[in-house]
Amino acid sequence: MLEKVEILLDWRALPTYAGFYLARAMGAFERRGLEVAFAETQGAMSSAAMIGEGKPYWIGSSSGIATAIGRAKGQPIKSLAVYYPKSPTVIFTRTEDRIAHPRDLYGKTLGLVPGSITNEELRALIAANKLDRSKIKETTVEWNAYALVDKKVDALIDYDEMAPSELIAEGRRITMIRLSDFGVRAYSLNLIVNDAAWADPARRAIAEKIVDAVQEGYNMVRERPGDAATHFSNLFPRLAPRFVDRSMVTVSQQLSGPPTGIQTHAGWEATIKTLESLSLLAKPITVDEVAIFN
């Protein structure tokens, strides 16, 4: 009999989370005795808070920044695996507007989504590049790219493989400012677990199986993004195939580097240092408080 477990994902079913969905489709969970269901929430900060509560969700995806911020707030969560060793977040604009450097945002309107972890990453970008934030006009937007397409804003911020890839797949000319190219050094997409769940031998065993299964899924994305895109499109036919193809290649590039899921003391030290420099941590935290190294 399979053990049932629900994994919380911090956003909707998109190629970013292909490792989770492909792991289920290819039987990686089932082979480990698990019957997995997925739930969704809006953003990494929300996911970190919900998993910190421990009910009904005790394991799921978040981001390195949200995990560290949450831990400093006293949320009982720790990272089990890091899939994106650097931020995939970009500020994207219409190419004809010639916005190619953070300073080019001066006098422009930037759309921000309330509650998104990208807002904290924007603060990191501004600090790293000594920008005057008062010179950038900011407005609230929805979780889509319509505001940019309709020219209500000059720029938006999102993961490279999400809205920017969707616009490029539609044939639109987009320029991207990669935050990781301008001093924002922090872990991104990761798998987190509730402390009490990890302390329970039965749920710790389940968590370890989830780590292994999801690694299988992301290894497929990393090594065979074309096959991964085909399988993912079959799972979610509502998504435009061209978008899935481009997005999956971008995810594969994010996964290149360290072995899939690997997190290091140095990587977490850099993440914590970035957040400390911005005064984003409610209290000082250590690497061992925020991550589990097996």
Buried (B, 14 or more C-beta within 10 A) or exposed (E): EEBEBBBBBBBBBBBBBBBBBBBBBBEBBBEBEBEBEBEBBBBBBBBBBBBBEBEEBBBBBBBBBBBBBBBBBEBBBBBBBBBBBBBBBBBBBBEEBEBEEBEBBEEBBBBBBEBBBBBBBBBBBBBBBEBEEEEBBBEEBEBBBEBBBEEEBBBBBBBBBBBBBBBBBEEBEBBBBBBBEBBBBBBBBBBBBBBEBBEBEEBBEBBBBBBBBBBBBBBBBBEBBEEBBBBBBEBBEEBBEBBBBBBBBBBBBBBEEEEBBBBBEEBBEBBBEBBBEBEBBEEEBEBEEBBBEE
